[in-house]
Amino acid sequence: MLTETHTTRQVPYVDIVRQHALLKGELLEAVSRVLDHGQFVLGPEVEQFERKIAHYCGARHAVGLNSGTDALVLGLRALGVGPGDEVLTPPNSFVATTSAIRIVGATPVFVDAGCDMNINVELIRDRITPRTRAILPVHLTGRPAAMRRVMTIARGHGLSVIEDAAQAIGAGLDGQHVGTFGDCGCFSLHPLKTLNACGDGGVLVTNRDDLAQRVRLMRNLGLESRENCVEWSGNSRLDTIQAAMLLVKMEHLDGWAAARRKNACFYRDALADIEGLELPSDNAGEFAVYHTFIVQTDRRDELKDYLHSRGIGTAIHYPRPIHLQDAAVSLGFGAGSFPVAERQSRRILSLPIYPELDNEQLDYVASCVRAFFRK
């Protein structure tokens, strides 16, 4: 039973050190193997990781890259999206989603969020124009977007689909992994993600042979061979050392996702009866992996300060929608353009959800949240 405690504990929002303390020996052995063979660029571990992640996602191909942002950029480029094209995407993601669209020269056309914080599929058709080339939905918080409906719209209008699954490795819909519904899926391997590199990294998955081949070229300076460059491109290779450590972490991925889901269930049970606090949930057929556990309340800032005063770390993902960022001024949007995303940005608060949380920490977080709303 939850009881209010007067003893302040420390519950950081994330605890990467705690995770790596448990894996340090295995990680160092993996790094040692790479040091021994010396193939630091596109070494054998990169290919092994690609095969493993493709199998895990149920995709034909996976291409290791240096970031989730580059996965989006190269996916868009490989699909021919560029200047003069429009790409439909939600305004409440991390800025990297829209940055990728702008980097390839295309124009982001925002579609407001739904109550699940993912793109509102009901609004997509109204935003399609003759210049629309692609849809870029985001599986925000690790919760799958309504991909079957997105794909129906995309096929009906001849549009490409690039899934931003940066936060959603392991998430699925009706038994199918996110990232495999559209033309390609893009994952981040940033240190804060569920499957996390010890540095930066990303991966693109696809069932299209032509797309995989093109992205492999583009990640490696457009080199068909060491002697011949077939197109101008940059360097976006996943480091071999990162791939080696990711192979170690792949063995724990399902367990980490299960722990996040278990922690989410604990919060839902413990906080279910609090008036004025909205909790995330899974719809039928959804398998969310809870990269973040986001609650909503009109008293967000007060709650955040209260929890901080009791040693509990929280975060806001994200306090300022993309269309209101300084970089987005030229797109012509202002306050009120996307009311659902804007309202959510004022109410959302992410509670600690990482797999290494113990029962005492979870109970402490929940008891403090309950104490706040009792005051």
Secondary structure, 3 states (H helix, E strand, C coil): CCCCCCCCCCECCCCHHHHHHHHHHHHHHHHHHHHHHCCCECCHHHHHHHHHHHHHHCCCEEEEECCHHHHHHHHHHHCCCCCCCEEEECCCCCHHHHHHHHHCCCEEEECCECCCCCECHHHHHHHCCCCEEEECCECHHHCCCCHHHHHHHHHHHCCEEEEECCCCCCCEECCEECCCCCCEEEEECCCCCCCCCCCCCEEEEECCHHHHHHHHHHHECCEEECCEECCCCCECECEHHHHHHHHHHHCCHHHHHHHHHHHHHHHHHHHCCCCCCECCCCCCCEECCCCCEEEECCCHHHHHHHHHHCCECCECCCCCCHHHCHHHHHHCCCCCCCHHHHHHHHHEEEECCCCCCCHHHHHHHHHHHHHHHHC
